[in-house]
Amino acid sequence: MPKVTRLESIPRWTWNARADKWEAAYNSALEWLSRHEKQPSRDAADAEEKTLFVWLKNQKQEYAATS
């Protein structure tokens, strides 16, 4: 069995952890927005909402910096 195949058979193996983390955060944002039908708030008491607010804010800042 080739080494690549063996590595990819490891549970939760990834070739790009950063991209996987971004994708997970994106999917969490989509799910949250679908459930709540509003943007997450900076002043939220809910930890998930606040985390998503920060992630979305960072995405906007990164976009602005590279545009």
C-alpha positions in Angstrom: 0.0 0.0 0.0 1.5 3.4 -0.9 2.5 5.8 1.9 -0.1 8.4 0.8 -2.9 5.9 1.0 -1.7 4.7 4.4 -1.6 8.3 5.7 -5.0 9.1 4.3 -6.5 6.1 6.0 -5.7 7.6 9.4 -8.9 9.0 11.0 -9.1 12.8 10.8 -5.9 12.9 8.7 -5.6 16.1 6.7 -3.1 17.5 4.2 -4.1 21.1 5.0 -5.2 21.7 8.6 -5.6 25.5 8.0 -7.9 25.0 5.1 -9.9 22.4 7.0 -10.2 24.7 9.9 -11.4 27.5 7.7 -14.0 25.2 6.0 -15.3 24.1 9.4 -15.7 27.7 10.6 -17.4 28.6 7.3 -19.8 25.7 7.7 -20.5 26.7 11.3 -21.3 30.2 10.2 -23.7 29.0 7.4 -25.5 26.7 9.9 -25.7 29.5 12.6 -27.0 32.0 10.1 -29.6 29.6 8.8 -30.9 28.9 12.3 -30.9 32.5 13.5 -31.5 34.5 10.3 -29.3 37.3 11.6 -25.6 38.2 11.8 -23.8 37.2 15.0 -23.4 40.0 17.5 -20.2 41.2 19.1 -22.1 41.7 22.3 -23.6 38.2 22.4 -23.7 36.3 25.6 -23.6 33.0 23.7 -20.0 31.8 23.1 -20.7 30.3 19.7 -22.3 33.5 18.4 -19.4 35.6 19.7 -16.9 33.2 18.1 -18.6 33.4 14.8 -18.8 37.2 15.0 -15.0 37.3 15.5 -14.4 34.8 12.6 -16.7 36.8 10.2 -15.1 40.1 11.2 -11.6 38.6 10.6 -12.7 37.4 7.1 -14.0 40.9 6.3 -10.7 42.5 7.4 -8.6 40.0 5.5 -10.7 40.6 2.4 -10.3 44.4 2.8 -6.6 44.1 3.3 -6.2 42.1 0.0 -8.6 44.0 -2.2 
